[in-house]
Amino acid sequence: VLSGQGQIKYRTVEQSPVGYAVESEMLTEEEAIEHPDSHLLSYALGFKDYKIQVSAPIELATRDRILLASDGLTSCLTSEQIAEIIYKEEIQQKLLLLRDKVIENMVIDGSPTEKCDDLTILTCTFD
């Protein structure tokens, strides 16, 4: 959740050893993107012991933006890079810029990198 001023108000914790390390400040987001174990998951749909985490309600304000994305986005861009694009551009342009930035990181010299992953991005503004 991004505020109308482009500040990150809420961010989920990626359910992985690297995601937990970022949350506990043992790794930066930049280090996590390059970490060799960034592909490991703690939970995922279809796992026998899948757990759902529930947080407290989040209060939204006018002009807050909700962004829901797959790890294809966060494995290539930091929260700050994402927030900067979401805040500065019009909605259609925002999504295209996010897509293009991710593709830049997924493909080098025309060949897929190890970061090549799925990419799903949904966003809406709370009015």
N, C-alpha and C positions, 0 to 999 in steps of 0.2 A: 504494500500500500504506500503510495507516494502522495505527499501533500500537494496542494495547489501551487506551492512554491518550489516543488521539486525535491523536497527532503524525504528520506526514507522513514516512514512512520512505523512500519511493521514488515518483517521479513521472516519467512519460515526457515527452519533449520533443515538443511538437506540431511536425510536419514542415511548417513554413511559415516564411516570412520573419519574421513576427511572433513565432511560437513560438521561433525561434532568437534573436530579440532579447530575449525574456524570459529565456531560458536564460543568455544572456551578460550579463544585468542592464542592458541598454540601455533596456529598458522594464519597467515593473511589470506585474503581472497586470491591475490595474485599467486601466492605459493600453492594454494589449493588447485588452481587452474592447471599448473604445471606438475602437480604431484603424481608420481607413478601409480598410486593406488586410488586415484580419483574416480575410477570406474566401479569400484566396489560399493555395494549397497547393503544396508542393514535390513531394510524391508522394501518390498515391492508387491504390487498386486499379483496374486497367484502364489506367493510364498505361503507355505503351510502356517507359519507362525506370524502372519501379517498383523501388525498393530496399528491402530488408528490413534493419532494424537489429537487432542482437542485443547484449544487454548481459550482464554477468556474472550468475551466479546470485544470487538474492536470498534471504537466509536469513529464514524466517518464524518468528515466535514464537507461542505460544499467545495467542489473542484478537486477533491481527492481522486486519485486514479488508482484503480485496482488492476494489477497485472498478474496474470496466471500464465506460467510458461513451463515447458519441459526443461530437463537438465541440459538439453542441447543449447539453450541460451546461457545458462549460468556456468557451463563448462568452458565458455569462450569469452564471456564478458563479466566484469565485476558489477556489483550492485550500483556503484557510483557511475560507471559507464552507462549502464542501463537507465538510471535515473536522469542523467544528463540528456540523453536522447528523448526520453519520454516527456521531459519538461519543456524542451526547447522547440519541438516540432509539432505540426498539426497531426492529428491521429493517424491518417492514412500514411503520411510521410514517416511518422514515428515507427510504424511497424515495418515499413520498407527499409528504413535505415537500420533497425535492429537485425532484420534478416540479412542485409548486405554485410554488416559488421561480423555476424556469425560466420557467414560463408567465407569471408576473408580469412578467418581463423581455422576453418575446417579444410580449406583447400590451399595448398602451396604449389606454385608452378603447375597448376592444372591437375594435381594429384591429391586425392583425399589424404588427410592426416589422421593420426590416431584419435583426434577430437571429433571426427566425422560421426555425427549422431543424429537423432531425430530432432526436429525443431517445431514446437507448437507455441504460439503466442496469442493470448487473448487479453484484451484490455477494455475497460469501460471507465467512464467518469461518473462520480457520484454527484448528482445535482439536487 
